[in-house]
Amino acid sequence: MNEPLPDRVVLAVIALTIVLVIGMAFLFRPGSDQDRPFLWKDTTPPSTIESPVEGSLAI
């Protein structure tokens, strides 16, 4: 039967995995947010927005 791993080895593997996941999250994140516009932002001026149709479910 296989010998169980020592506690230090298991803790080292868990710590290394956490560091690797956090490192990959920072490595593969997109560039700065300043040059990219918000995708959800409405670019239409408020004066041209139509009011909802009577009887619709729009808020």
C-alpha positions, 0 to 999 in steps of 0.5 A, a space after each residue: 500500500 502507498 505511504 501517506 504524504 506528510 502534512 508539510 507536503 500536503 500543506 505545501 501543495 495546497 499553498 502552491 496551488 493557491 499561489 498559482 491560481 492567484 498568479 494566473 488570475 492577475 497574469 491573464 486579467 485585461 489591461 487598464 480600464 481607462 482606455 475601454 468604454 463601459 459596455 453597458 453605458 447608454 450613449 444616447 443623450 437623455 433628450 432622445 430617449 423615448 418614453 415607454 409605450 403605455 401598457 408595456 412592462 418597461 420601468 
